[in-house]
Amino acid sequence: MTITLNEQAIEILRKNDRGGFTVPTARLYPYQWNWDSAFVALGFATFDRTRAWRELELLVEGQWPNGMIPHIIFRRDDPDYFPGPSVWRTAGGKFPSGGISQPPVLASIVLSLLEQGGEGDAAKARELYDAIFAWHNWYHTERTPEGHDIVCTVHPWETGRDNCPDWELGLDRMAVDPDIDPYVRKDTEHADASQRPSKLQYDKFVTIIKAGRDLNWDQKRLTNEGPFLMADPGIHFILLRADRDLLKIAQTLGLDEHIGQIQKWIDTAVRASDYLWNDRLGAFCARDVRSGEISQGFSSASALCFYADAGTTEQRKRSVENMERIASKVQFMLPSWDPDADGFEAQRYWCGPVWPQMNHIISEGLAEQGEQELANRIRNDLASVIQQSGFFECFNPVTGAGCIGTDFSWTAAMWLAWATPTKMAS
Ligand code: DGY
């Protein structure tokens, strides 16, 4: 008997379950990752709502007193992963963790569970609400540099788009610290090195960790004084959307206390979007805050202005034109990096591959803003690559071949919650 893709996806989520939280994939990523977990909850919600909420509760357990929810929670040390807790050496939360955060999709995931659900879901959303508010507050205060209105990032890993060519602007400006400890990468033991970040990029990633450690993980200082400071359309638009969704959660649950503050964050972020506008390219792009230099390619994060309901009519029109240009170059939308820009590599992680969770939120935003045709293409293309290649971490946009991690949790979740034809029919 052949097992269906829906059954396979459920099996992957069960197999990657480590007792209430899910690893993205065995071995390569053996801990709980922040935005992975949030997306995974949508998958669990299609067959086990209690388990979906458990995923989010365990994610919030890793929160630091300053509000930050870290990008990885290390509940136990796994020598198969680098850099693990002995490298980060944080003491911020209940568990050892990474010392940076990740794109804050949690509020938006909670809102969708709340909207689909009943009274039990409202109670769960209420339990998480204060933690999410505190996390957003952390982004708006500790990750917003002095003298700027735009939320920023101090490490490419915080953006989730680790080695996107966007980050070369900031990485080029920083040197590798000669005092970083020698290290052995584990990712290239578990995955094809030609699909992963380079050695120089890793040296710089580790240099930023050392800078954070040297500052005792004082997050304000890391933002203002750290070696890397860029503004990311991914974090900016995801947080703007998440603030809008947090406001809806507050209104639905009758929680008035923070409504004025959340509205202020939204108003500031809407205005700050222009900081990321690259008029030459006609796209929202990453920008190095210290030099003011702006990136020159259309990334998948550029497409998130629709999801955030940001940008003028003209900015949205030019963003759609860029996506149409890109659609004529690849078979499967939407590549994580611009096929016409320097640094495009169809199989290398964030230099080109299509990412399931990005397709989901990009398509959702496009559909909400009336760009239904493009939204459908992005959804159908994800379904096609999964049908063709299976539940990989990401996919080559030219051939549809799967890249890097296999039996990947968020791919299974995005299939179950959104891309499967059975979902489309419902
Ligand atoms: C990795 O290890 O590749 C992760 O993306 C870091 O968060």
Residues whose N, C-alpha, C, O or C-beta is under 5 A from the ligand:
A	BS01	DGY	F82 W157 D162
